[in-house]
């Protein structure tokens, strides 16, 4: 296998020196790009796009054709795992994700089992292999999964929620049942991420979008401890290279030290924490990924440069920073503004090095 042409992202995750700060953007292939909307229209709907490896490959590469990003991320969704567990995922127009059969009854929970990723999620592994071929070692490919707690939120609520009433009722009345769901989902995520690594993913990220809604105690018991088990069970090395892992709990800024201690190589930050303070708090244990407010991209070009520089300066000239947004890019973002950001991040660190 030939060498990776741009390994800046992988080096930064391992806190090795780099010539500039690498960046990629959460949801970089998405509705703010007209070419994405065109491919999605051709596919018919979002899930068909995810389940058709050629189309998933096409949209994965779209942001890289426009901007010199330092990583590609598999085009898929975190909810394909519960879909493969039989819950029946669908996207109602304008409503976001929904499950036909949310988990409510004890017998359904007892019956739950981890799917074979190479069978039920074979289309994801096909997409990973196809994207790797298309990337031709230009930049690394990130694989991903939802965290068990975040997946459980969707599985129990049946879709997005603003109060998490069903899962929290279970947490505070039948914690044994919630632990049972989290156990099975943890096994599913381990198998799923390892299958992605075997298919060619060169780094993996765990999205814990809803762990931040928990109390500090419940966060450790119901979210962090399961992510720790996943990280410990991941394939560490592939083709002679370490496969770094990133954990991202949105709203988890209060628990940075705890997140930094679970064995992952990097921790993702939303925009609510100062990244300079975060760096001091994690004290060299992990790399940090983040943390621009996605809404900053609605600002003027000058202000985008100022906000990007604020983050880069706060982190300072130390290894171990991957620039990113603090959450997924908004569908209302002007693609030209993304170009401004990418250029600002790449040029900033170069200027710092030359000084
Ligand atoms: O980052 C990337 O470019 C990779 C692809 C990716 C998607 N979803 C594509 C997507 C990733 C990594 C995700 C993760 C994901 N999906 C999360 C965790 C991160 C986060 O946002 O907190 C969650 C919670 C989901 C579940 C999900 N999928 C929701 C709530 C929605 C609807 C909200 C929305 O933005 O429309 C989706 C749909 C989705 N996933 C889209 C994309 C590009 C939009 C679908 C479309 O084209 O209509």
Boltz pocket constraint, residues with backbone or C-beta under 6 A from the ligand:
constraints:
  - pocket:
      binder: B
      contacts: [[A, 25], [A, 26], [A, 27], [A, 28], [A, 29], [A, 30], [A, 31], [A, 40], [A, 46], [A, 73], [A, 74], [A, 75], [A, 76], [A, 77], [A, 78], [A, 79], [A, 96], [A, 97], [A, 144], [A, 160], [A, 207], [A, 209], [A, 250], [A, 328]]
      max_distance: 6.0
